[in-house]
Amino acid sequence: MKIITIIGSMKFINEMMEIAIDLELKGNCILMPVFCNSRGKEGFTDEEERILNKGHYEKIKISDAVLVCNINHYIGNQTKKEIELAKMLNKEIIYYTDLCDKQYF
């Protein structure tokens, strides 16, 4: 079992949820951004967003790996920051677009 944090643009929330279910069913522990709720990212103040981002960075810190939900190879600015943090922490980085070719889990 791995602890995996899913990162990516919130425009791919539906895909993230499907990926999370698939990975959980394969025995992994999945962490996701809290922005994945009914309010959406726009439903938070700047201060709330800062707090939630800080919490998401903590999820990356405690994870064994991050899975980048890069549908159509799209990676936004916030996701790029999260990838850089994962690299600094020597975390395994898995790109969703690579999952079709390889069996990671």
Rosetta silent file (secondary structure, phi, psi, omega in degrees, C-alpha in Angstrom):
SEQUENCE: MKIITIIGSMKFINEMMEIAIDLELKGNCILMPVFCNSRGKEGFTDEEERILNKGHYEKIKISDAVLVCNINHYIGNQTKKEIELAKMLNKEIIYYTDLCDKQYF
SCORE:     score description
SCORE:     0.000 S_00000001
   1 L     0.000  134.946  175.303    0.000    0.000    0.000 S_00000001
   2 L  -115.134  150.861  169.333    1.184    3.462   -0.893 S_00000001
   3 E   -95.377  119.261 -174.295   -0.023    6.826    0.359 S_00000001
   4 E  -126.116  128.654  173.165   -0.646    8.857   -2.795 S_00000001
   5 E   -99.344  127.138  176.573   -1.732   12.473   -3.082 S_00000001
   6 E   -87.301  130.880  177.190   -3.565   13.337   -6.270 S_00000001
   7 E  -126.838  154.055  178.946   -2.686   16.749   -7.674 S_00000001
   8 E   154.686  176.055 -179.381   -3.986   18.590  -10.714 S_00000001
   9 L   -67.555  139.370  179.167   -6.351   21.203  -12.018 S_00000001
  10 H   -67.059  -12.259  175.748   -9.786   21.292  -10.420 S_00000001
  11 H   -70.069  -11.780  177.742  -11.282   21.305  -13.904 S_00000001
  12 H  -106.765   26.674 -175.514  -10.434   17.587  -13.839 S_00000001
  13 H   -57.618  -40.869 -179.597  -12.210   16.881  -10.547 S_00000001
  14 H   -62.640  -42.296  177.910  -14.405   14.149  -12.052 S_00000001
  15 H   -65.565  -40.453  178.451  -11.365   12.367  -13.436 S_00000001
  16 H   -59.696  -42.692 -179.740   -9.548   12.775  -10.105 S_00000001
  17 H   -63.998  -41.565  178.198  -12.429   11.141   -8.272 S_00000001
  18 H   -64.780  -41.972  177.871  -12.443    8.175  -10.675 S_00000001
  19 H   -62.728  -43.887 -179.334   -8.667    7.784  -10.351 S_00000001
  20 H   -60.071  -44.959  179.539   -8.949    7.963   -6.549 S_00000001
  21 H   -61.322  -47.071 -179.310  -11.588    5.228   -6.479 S_00000001
  22 H   -59.198  -46.094 -178.226   -9.522    2.992   -8.769 S_00000001
  23 H   -68.983  -36.567  176.521   -6.354    3.448   -6.712 S_00000001
  24 H   -64.238  -42.156  179.861   -8.183    2.903   -3.392 S_00000001
  25 H   -65.203  -19.011  176.320   -9.701   -0.319   -4.747 S_00000001
  26 L   -92.245    9.119  173.331   -6.150   -1.460   -5.510 S_00000001
  27 L    93.851   12.258  179.202   -5.252   -1.039   -1.832 S_00000001
  28 L   -95.042  158.584  174.096   -3.698    2.436   -1.781 S_00000001
  29 E  -100.215  119.469 -173.184   -4.462    5.296    0.605 S_00000001
  30 E  -110.292  131.246  174.779   -5.461    8.338   -1.467 S_00000001
  31 E  -113.187  143.257 -177.653   -5.300   11.969   -0.396 S_00000001
  32 L  -138.210  163.807  175.337   -6.911   14.742   -2.445 S_00000001
  33 L   -64.589  146.690  178.341   -7.364   18.511   -2.325 S_00000001
  34 L   -75.365  -12.743  177.383  -10.255   19.701   -0.162 S_00000001
  35 L   -62.439  -10.619 -179.339  -11.312   21.961   -3.052 S_00000001
  36 L   -80.242   64.757 -179.434  -13.059   18.825   -4.304 S_00000001
  37 L  -139.804 -176.879 -175.465  -16.372   19.797   -2.740 S_00000001
  38 L   -69.207  -23.258  178.864  -19.689   21.350   -3.647 S_00000001
  39 L   -75.884  -27.471 -173.872  -18.396   24.929   -3.194 S_00000001
  40 L    70.656  170.452 -177.026  -15.589   24.533   -5.687 S_00000001
  41 H   -62.829  -31.923 -177.594  -12.410   26.556   -5.412 S_00000001
  42 H   -69.825  -15.043 -177.870  -14.286   29.807   -6.048 S_00000001
  43 H   -81.764    7.895 -177.602  -16.340   29.281   -2.862 S_00000001
  44 L  -117.882  147.729  173.931  -13.398   30.151   -0.599 S_00000001
  45 L   -72.238  167.995  177.982  -11.900   33.449    0.506 S_00000001
  46 H   -59.409  -41.091 -179.973   -8.229   34.135   -0.279 S_00000001
  47 H   -66.364  -42.701  177.570   -7.316   33.344    3.347 S_00000001
  48 H   -62.787  -40.511  178.650   -9.290   30.085    3.305 S_00000001
  49 H   -63.136  -40.291  177.746   -7.628   29.132    0.027 S_00000001
  50 H   -61.274  -44.531 -179.928   -4.194   29.821    1.545 S_00000001
  51 H   -63.941  -44.419 -179.960   -5.005   27.582    4.525 S_00000001
  52 H   -65.734  -38.553  176.631   -6.319   24.798    2.288 S_00000001
  53 H   -62.567  -42.106  178.627   -3.261   25.010    0.027 S_00000001
  54 H   -59.935  -42.695  177.443   -1.011   24.727    3.085 S_00000001
  55 H   -63.515  -37.589  179.210   -2.912   21.601    4.131 S_00000001
  56 H   -67.008  -37.981  175.875   -2.554   20.154    0.647 S_00000001
  57 H   -61.813  -37.055  177.752    1.211   20.713    0.789 S_00000001
  58 H   -64.589  -36.430  176.768    1.231   18.767    4.065 S_00000001
  59 H   -61.453  -41.852  177.903   -0.538   15.891    2.306 S_00000001
  60 H   -61.960  -41.293 -178.721    2.262   15.856   -0.259 S_00000001
  61 H   -61.103  -37.172 -176.463    4.840   15.795    2.556 S_00000001
  62 H   -90.277   -2.774 -177.759    3.339   12.684    4.182 S_00000001
  63 L   -83.993  155.753  170.514    2.770   10.841    0.905 S_00000001
  64 L   -79.848  -30.245 -175.458    4.912    8.186   -0.670 S_00000001
  65 E  -153.506  161.358  168.828    4.030    9.549   -4.107 S_00000001
  66 E  -117.889  143.509  175.198    2.015   12.153   -5.963 S_00000001
  67 E  -112.318  117.274 -178.461   -0.135   11.360   -8.941 S_00000001
  68 E   -86.303  115.436  178.230   -0.376   14.245  -11.384 S_00000001
  69 E   -84.330   83.845 -174.424   -3.800   14.282  -13.033 S_00000001
  70 L  -105.299   63.201  179.424   -2.528   15.751  -16.309 S_00000001
  71 H   -58.247  135.211 -176.921   -5.469   15.073  -18.599 S_00000001
  72 H    53.746   27.897  178.905   -4.529   15.990  -22.191 S_00000001
  73 H    64.569   18.982  179.818   -1.044   16.740  -20.753 S_00000001
  74 L   -82.741  128.909  174.126   -2.366   19.913  -19.043 S_00000001
  75 L  -134.632  114.619 -179.333   -0.453   21.046  -15.954 S_00000001
  76 L   -81.617  175.384 -176.541   -1.424   24.404  -14.426 S_00000001
  77 H   -61.312  -43.880 -179.701    0.735   26.780  -12.385 S_00000001
  78 H   -64.427  -40.990  178.717   -0.432   25.536   -8.963 S_00000001
  79 H   -64.773  -37.659  176.404    0.167   21.938   -9.986 S_00000001
  80 H   -60.003  -40.342  177.101    3.664   22.876  -11.182 S_00000001
  81 H   -62.700  -41.616 -179.805    4.381   24.265   -7.686 S_00000001
  82 H   -66.736  -37.697  176.215    3.133   21.030   -6.130 S_00000001
  83 H   -63.582  -43.001  179.153    5.336   18.966   -8.461 S_00000001
  84 H   -62.051  -40.603  176.459    8.357   21.067   -7.482 S_00000001
  85 H   -61.661  -45.742  179.297    7.591   20.473   -3.795 S_00000001
  86 H   -60.248  -40.770  177.647    7.321   16.739   -4.430 S_00000001
  87 H   -63.150  -44.764  179.366   10.664   16.792   -6.264 S_00000001
  88 H   -59.185  -33.789 -178.056   12.319   18.690   -3.397 S_00000001
  89 L   -90.730    6.169  179.929   11.002   16.042   -0.994 S_00000001
  90 L    57.726   38.657  177.084   12.189   13.186   -3.251 S_00000001
  91 L   -84.371  150.402  172.967    8.655   11.853   -3.683 S_00000001
  92 E   -68.202  135.630  179.609    7.760    9.494   -6.482 S_00000001
  93 E  -117.749  120.468 -178.053    5.949   11.451   -9.194 S_00000001
  94 E  -116.616  129.044  178.678    3.485    9.553  -11.361 S_00000001
  95 E   -99.091  131.043 -178.702    1.813   11.180  -14.345 S_00000001
  96 H   -52.750  -39.701 -177.863   -1.693   10.041  -15.196 S_00000001
  97 H   -63.540  -19.528  178.030   -0.837   10.037  -18.906 S_00000001
  98 H   -86.401  -16.105 -174.571    1.802    7.359  -18.189 S_00000001
  99 L   -64.667  -25.638  179.907   -0.602    5.009  -16.411 S_00000001
 100 L   -66.737  -30.370 -175.644   -1.931    3.640  -19.695 S_00000001
 101 L   -92.871  -20.899 -172.826    1.512    2.297  -20.580 S_00000001
 102 L  -131.124  153.215  176.467    2.657    1.048  -17.177 S_00000001
 103 L  -106.855   98.972 -177.532    1.184   -0.849  -14.254 S_00000001
 104 L   -84.692  -31.805 -168.882    2.253    1.047  -11.115 S_00000001
 105 L  -123.983    0.000    0.000   -0.207   -0.347   -8.600 S_00000001
